[in-house]
Amino acid sequence: MLEEIKKISSEFFEKMWIKLDSLEVIQEWENIFFLRISTQDSGLLIWNHWTVFEAIQSILRLIFTKKFGKTFRFHFEINDYVHNKDEKLFAFINREIARAKETGRNMKLPKFSAYERKKIHDYVWTLNDDEIMTESRWEKEERRLYIILKKNIRDNYTKTKIKLEIDIDWDDI
């Protein structure tokens, strides 16, 4: 199956006129695959804030689901772009955690996609820091992630109260 996925993926990019320097397919789990490509045309694949990147992931997932008759999930990497972006994201989160601890205030983070919020939740959980946690609040486009200091939470057996904060930024104005 790996060779067939590699062959179909290679043909897919060839038909898009994307010249691949290398294509690697790794099976991470039963129906979860990691596609790592190297190309000089990475700008075309990442263009416009990930819209093309995410569309390609969706199209490949649909192609393989139809081809093999079962649902697939793909993690996609182009020239280590995702890895480098994650490193920058986690460095930013580390700075915000330090700032929260320094000020004693919960931190409201900028808007992130659902995928990025999940990555941040998972990353903070792996830190295993007893002083902090993350929480998503609001709905749809207004959904925001907060870094919460556990000392700011008081449990009254039935409700969790969070210290009131006023955080006005350009998005609020």
KOLPA-208985 format. One record per residue: x, y, z of N, C-alpha, C in turn; residue number from 1; residue in three letters. Coordinates in steps of 0.02 Angstrom, whole numbers, plus 50000, padded with zeros to 5 digits. Atoms other than C-alpha are relative to their C-alpha. Example, Ala and Ser with C-alpha at 12.3 -4.5 7.8 and 13.67 -1.06 7.14 Angstrom:
BEGIN
NODE  neast  nnorth    nup  caeast  canorth   caup  ceast  cnorth    cup  seq  type
NODE  50045   49941  50000   50615    49775  50390  50045   50060  50000    1   ALA
NODE  49958   49941  49997   50684    49947  50357  49961   50055  50037    2   SER
end
This chain:
BEGIN
NODE  neast  nnorth    nup  caeast  canorth   caup  ceast  cnorth    cup  seq  type
NODE  50041   49940  50000   50000    50000  50000  50043   50063  50000    1   MET
NODE  49956   49941  49998   50143    50121  50039  50026   50019  49931    2   LEU
NODE  49975   49986  50067   50214    50104  49864  49945   50028  49955    3   GLU
NODE  50056   49975  50040   50043    50132  49787  49983   50072  50019    4   GLU
NODE  50012   49932  49977   50015    50287  49894  50053   50047  49973    5   ILE
NODE  49944   49960  50025   50186    50351  49843  49992   50013  49925    6   LYS
NODE  50009   49994  50072   50150    50318  49658  49944   50048  49983    7   LYS
NODE  50058   49957  50013   49979    50402  49661  50017   50072  50019    8   ILE
NODE  49981   49933  49978   50048    50551  49759  50047   50032  49950    9   SER
NODE  49952   49975  50049   50191    50570  49637  49965   50021  49936   10   SER
NODE  50038   49983  50060   50071    50568  49489  49957   50062  50012   11   GLU
NODE  50042   49942  49982   49958    50693  49578  50040   50064  49993   12   PHE
NODE  49959   49939  50004   50098    50820  49597  50027   50012  49930   13   PHE
NODE  49977   49993  50069   50162    50786  49422  49946   50033  49957   14   GLU
NODE  50055   49970  50038   49990    50829  49351  49987   50072  50020   15   LYS
NODE  50005   49929  49979   49995    50991  49451  50061   50039  49977   16   MET
NODE  49939   49971  50025   50163    51027  49367  50046   50021  50057   17   TRP
NODE  49955   49990  49943   50252    51020  49534  50056   49949  49994   18   ILE
NODE  49942   50045  50005   50427    50947  49517  50023   49983  50070   19   LYS
NODE  49979   50023  49934   50469    50843  49669  50073   49979  49998   20   LEU
NODE  49931   50024  49991   50649    50821  49725  49999   49933  50035   21   ASP
NODE  50007   50063  49965   50594    50683  49843  49929   49995  50028   22   SER
NODE  50065   50014  49971   50435    50602  49909  50009   49938  50044   23   LEU
NODE  49995   50055  49952   50431    50492  50065  49932   49990  50031   24   GLU
NODE  50064   50018  49969   50278    50401  50132  50015   49954  50059   25   VAL
NODE  49989   50040  49939   50280    50335  50310  49932   49985  50030   26   ILE
NODE  50063   50018  49967   50138    50240  50392  50010   50009  50075   27   GLN
NODE  49993   49985  49929   50117    50312  50567  49955   49955  50042   28   GLU
NODE  50050   50040  49965   49965    50210  50617  49962   49963  49947   29   TRP
NODE  50036   50041  50049   49840    50094  50533  49978   50039  49938   30   GLU
NODE  50024   49960  50057   49758    50228  50424  50026   50071  50003   31   ASN
NODE  49970   49933  49995   49871    50375  50464  50069   49998  49967   32   ILE
NODE  49938   49999  50039   50011    50419  50344  50032   50068  50003   33   PHE
NODE  49961   49939  50001   50148    50548  50340  50033   50006  49931   34   PHE
NODE  49969   49987  50066   50196    50621  50170  50049   50057  50008   35   LEU
NODE  49949   49949  49997   50359    50715  50165  50026   50011  49930   36   ARG
NODE  49975   49985  50067   50404    50803  50004  50051   50056  50003   37   ILE
NODE  49951   49947  50009   50547    50910  49950  49992   50025  49929   38   SER
NODE  50010   49971  50065   50522    51030  49806  50022   50073  49999   39   THR
NODE  49984   49929  50009   50579    51197  49737  49935   50041  49993   40   GLN
NODE  50064   49967  50010   50394    51237  49709  49959   50005  50064   41   ASP
NODE  50036   50001  49936   50350    51242  49894  49954   50061  50008   42   SER
NODE  50041   49940  49995   50283    51420  49879  49931   49991  49970   43   GLY
NODE  50065   50014  50032   50145    51359  49763  49956   49956  50044   44   LEU
NODE  50038   50047  49959   50094    51223  49886  49980   50029  50068   45   LEU
NODE  50014   49971  49934   50096    51331  50043  49963   50066  49991   46   ILE
NODE  50026   49934  50017   50031    51489  49960  49935   50018  50036   47   TRP
NODE  50062   49970  49974   49896    51600  50036  49979   49970  50068   48   ASN
NODE  50017   50019  49931   49901    51555  50221  49973   49928  50005   49   HIS
NODE  50015   50071  49993   49891    51366  50201  49939   49977  49961   50   TRP
NODE  50061   50023  50033   49734    51362  50093  50015   49945  49949   51   THR
NODE  49982   50050  50050   49819    51266  49952  50025   49937  50035   52   VAL
NODE  49972   50056  49961   49913    51156  50076  49944   49956  50028   53   PHE
NODE  50056   50037  49970   49752    51107  50166  49956   49968  49947   54   GLU
NODE  50040   50028  50054   49659    51081  50002  50034   49938  49972   55   ALA
NODE  49963   50059  50026   49795    50962  49940  49992   49941  50048   56   ILE
NODE  50010   50054  49951   49783    50863  50102  49931   49969  49992   57   GLN
NODE  50068   50025  50006   49595    50849  50081  49991   49960  49936   58   SER
NODE  50007   50035  50064   49605    50799  49898  50035   49932  50003   59   ILE
NODE  49964   50064  49994   49737    50665  49932  49962   49951  50045   60   LEU
NODE  50038   50044  49954   49634    50599  50078  49940   49970  49963   61   ARG
NODE  50058   50025  50037   49481    50585  49964  50021   49949  49947   62   LEU
NODE  49975   50047  50051   49582    50500  49825  50014   49932  50031   63   ILE
NODE  49981   50064  49970   49650    50368  49943  49941   49965  50034   64   PHE
NODE  50060   50029  49970   49485    50343  50033  49960   49964  49945   65   THR
NODE  50036   50031  50056   49402    50309  49865  50038   49939  49972   66   LYS
NODE  49958   50053  50028   49547    50202  49802  49999   49937  50044   67   LYS
NODE  49992   50057  49955   49562    50090  49956  49937   49983  50039   68   PHE
NODE  50063   50015  49967   49383    50099  50022  49999   50008  50075   69   GLY
NODE  50001   49985  49928   49428    50160  50196  50028   50070  50010   70   LYS
NODE  49981   49931  49985   49458    50328  50279  50074   50004  50019   71   THR
NODE  49930   49988  49986   49635    50395  50285  50009   50069  50029   72   PHE
NODE  49979   49935  49974   49719    50537  50376  50073   50009  49980   73   ARG
NODE  49933   49986  50022   49876    50621  50312  50030   50058  50038   74   PHE
NODE  49961   49945  49976   50008    50727  50392  50047   50016  49943   75   HIS
NODE  49967   49979  50061   50094    50826  50258  50056   50047  50018   76   PHE
NODE  49942   49958  49986   50266    50905  50262  50033   50020  49935   77   GLU
NODE  49968   49974  50060   50342    51016  50128  50063   50037  50022   78   ILE
NODE  49935   49969  49984   50528    51059  50146  50006   50019  50074   79   ASN
NODE  49998   49988  49928   50512    51048  50336  49964   50063  50022   80   ASP
NODE  50037   49938  49985   50393    51197  50331  49958   49992  50063   81   TYR
NODE  50044   50011  49942   50270    51124  50457  50042   49994  50064   82   VAL
NODE  49956   50008  49942   50411    51073  50575  50026   50068  50024   83   HIS
NODE  49974   49933  49982   50487    51248  50570  49945   50045  50027   84   ASN
NODE  50056   49960  49976   50317    51329  50591  49980   49979  50071   85   LYS
NODE  50016   50025  49933   50281    51218  50742  50051   50024  50051   86   ASP
NODE  49949   49976  49954   50447    51265  50821  49989   50073  50018   87   GLU
NODE  50014   49929  49986   50404    51450  50804  49938   50007  50044   88   LYS
NODE  50061   49998  49960   50229    51419  50873  50014   49981  50072   89   LEU
NODE  49986   50022  49932   50295    51324  51024  50046   50048  50038   90   PHE
NODE  49958   49949  49968   50428    51456  51058  49955   50058  50022   91   ALA
NODE  50047   49947  49981   50288    51587  51058  49960   49979  50061   92   PHE
NODE  50040   50025  49943   50184    51479  51177  50043   50000  50064   93   ILE
NODE  49955   49999  49942   50335    51460  51293  50008   50071  50027   94   ASN
NODE  49994   49930  49978   50355    51650  51297  49936   50022  50035   95   ARG
NODE  50063   49981  49969   50170    51671  51337  49990   49967  50068   96   GLU
NODE  50004   50034  49935   50179    51542  51476  50044   50036  50051   97   ILE
NODE  49955   49963  49955   50329    51633  51551  49970   50067  50020   98   ALA
NODE  50032   49935  49986   50236    51798  51536  49941   49992  50049   99   ARG
NODE  50055   50013  49954   50083    51724  51623  50025   49988  50071  100   ALA
NODE  49972   50014  49934   50188    51659  51766  50030   50063  50031  101   LYS
NODE  49968   49939  49976   50282    51823  51780  49948   50052  50023  102   GLU
NODE  50050   49950  49983   50126    51932  51783  49946   49974  50047  103   THR
NODE  50052   50028  49959   50012    51811  51874  49931   50004  49967  104   GLY
NODE  50064   49993  50037   49878    51837  51740  49994   49946  49947  105   ARG
NODE  50013   50045  50055   49796    51719  51619  50013   50037  49934  106   ASN
NODE  49982   49968  50063   49848    51751  51439  49951   49981  49945  107   MET
NODE  50043   50010  50058   49728    51772  51293  50046   49998  49938  108   LYS
NODE  49957   50007  50058   49814    51708  51136  49966   50026  49937  109   LEU
NODE  50030   49978  50063   49788    51772  50959  49957   49944  49970  110   PRO
NODE  50041   50051  50032   49667    51681  50845  50044   49949  49964  111   LYS
NODE  49966   50055  50033   49728    51512  50787  49947   49955  49968  112   PHE
NODE  50045   50049  50031   49650    51380  50674  49986   49944  50051  113   SER
NODE  50016   50056  49956   49569    51229  50757  50059   49952  50006  114   ALA
NODE  49942   50045  50001   49719    51125  50706  50057   50027  50043  115   TYR
NODE  49947   49969  49960   49842    51248  50784  49981   50000  50074  116   GLU
NODE  50021   50002  49930   49737    51259  50944  50011   49930  50029  117   ARG
NODE  49989   50068  49976   49743    51069  50958  50074   49987  50013  118   LYS
NODE  49928   50008  49991   49931    51071  50934  50023   50034  50064  119   LYS
NODE  49980   49962  49940   49947    51203  51072  49976   49963  50062  120   ILE
NODE  50025   50038  49943   49834    51105  51191  50045   49939  50013  121   HIS
NODE  49958   50060  49992   49937    50947  51160  50069   50018  50024  122   ASP
NODE  49933   49979  49980   50102    51039  51177  50002   50019  50074  123   TYR
NODE  50002   49978  49930   50055    51121  51343  49989   49939  50046  124   VAL
NODE  50011   50060  49961   49991    50953  51406  50065   49960  50008  125   TRP
NODE  49938   50038  49996   50158    50871  51364  50053   50034  50044  126   THR
NODE  49954   49966  49956   50250    51004  51464  49994   49975  50072  127   LEU
NODE  50013   50028  49934   50172    50924  51619  50015   50051  50055  128   ASN
NODE  49990   49945  49953   50176    51091  51710  49938   50006  50044  129   ASP
NODE  50057   49999  49953   50067    51088  51866  49971   50070  50011  130   ASP
NODE  50023   49931  49989   50048    51278  51863  49954   50026  49945  131   GLU
NODE  50037   49973  50056   49965    51299  51694  49955   49949  49966  132   ILE
NODE  50043   50041  50043   49829    51233  51579  49976   50045  49943  133   MET
NODE  50029   49961  50054   49747    51287  51417  49925   49990  49998  134   THR
NODE  50072   50005  50006   49566    51321  51381  49978   50039  49938  135   GLU
NODE  50029   49965  50057   49471    51365  51224  49933   50029  50022  136   SER
NODE  50062   49965  49983   49330    51490  51242  49969   50030  49938  137   ARG
NODE  50040   49971  50053   49195    51560  51128  49987   49950  49945  138   TRP
NODE  50020   50045  50054   49130    51487  50966  50022   50025  49932  139   GLU
NODE  49986   49987  50071   49169    51480  50780  50059   50047  49989  140   LYS
NODE  49945   49955  50016   49273    51627  50716  50028   50035  50062  141   GLU
NODE  49979   49966  49939   49283    51701  50891  50037   49954  50049  142   GLU
NODE  49968   50049  49956   49358    51543  50967  50072   50022  50014  143   ARG
NODE  49933   49979  49978   49514    51590  51067  50026   49950  50050  144   ARG
NODE  49965   50043  49952   49640    51494  51168  50029   50043  50055  145   LEU
NODE  49973   49965  49941   49691    51548  51343  50050   49955  50035  146   TYR
NODE  49954   50035  49955   49840    51499  51448  49976   50020  50070  147   ILE
NODE  50031   49989  49934   49765    51481  51622  50050   49979  50054  148   ILE
NODE  49961   50018  49941   49864    51487  51783  49953   49965  50048  149   LEU
NODE  50045   50039  49957   49790    51353  51894  49987   50035  50067  150   LYS
NODE  50011   49964  49936   49812    51466  52047  49943   50051  49993  151   LYS
NODE  50055   49953  50011   49682    51582  51967  49932   49965  49998  152   ASN
NODE  50062   50038  50001   49551    51444  51973  49983   49979  50071  153   ILE
NODE  50025   50023  49934   49447    51413  52129  49941   49954  49988  154   ARG
NODE  50053   50049  50010   49337    51259  52135  49952   50001  50059  155   ASP
NODE  50052   49999  49948   49173    51274  52233  49957   49938  49995  156   ASN
NODE  50033   50064  50007   49125    51091  52205  49951   49997  49941  157   TYR
NODE  50049   50001  50055   48994    51142  52075  50022   50043  49942  158   THR
NODE  49980   49954  50053   49074    51284  51977  50074   50013  50004  159   LYS
NODE  49930   49977  50002   49246    51335  51921  49998   50074  49983  160   THR
NODE  49999   49928  50012   49274    51521  51934  50069   50018  49974  161   LYS
NODE  49936   49976  50027   49408    51607  51833  50005   50074  50013  162   ILE
NODE  49987   49931  49984   49483    51771  51883  49981   50045  49940  163   LYS
NODE  50023   49955  50052   49402    51913  51785  50059   50038  49971  164   LEU
NODE  49947   49964  50035   49515    51990  51655  49970   50047  49950  165   GLU
NODE  50018   49956  50054   49499    52137  51541  50061   50005  49955  166   ILE
NODE  49944   50002  50047   49606    52117  51387  49975   50032  49936  167   ASP
NODE  50021   49965  50060   49578    52246  51252  50058   50003  49953  168   ILE
NODE  49950   49996  50052   49675    52227  51092  49968   50027  49937  169   ASP
NODE  50026   49971  50062   49655    52286  50913  49941   49962  49972  170   TRP
NODE  50057   50039  50024   49533    52144  50876  49935   50023  50033  171   ASP
NODE  50059   49979  49963   49414    52216  51007  49977   50071  49981  172   ASP
NODE  50014   49930  50013   49421    52395  50945  49962   50008  49934  173   ILE
end
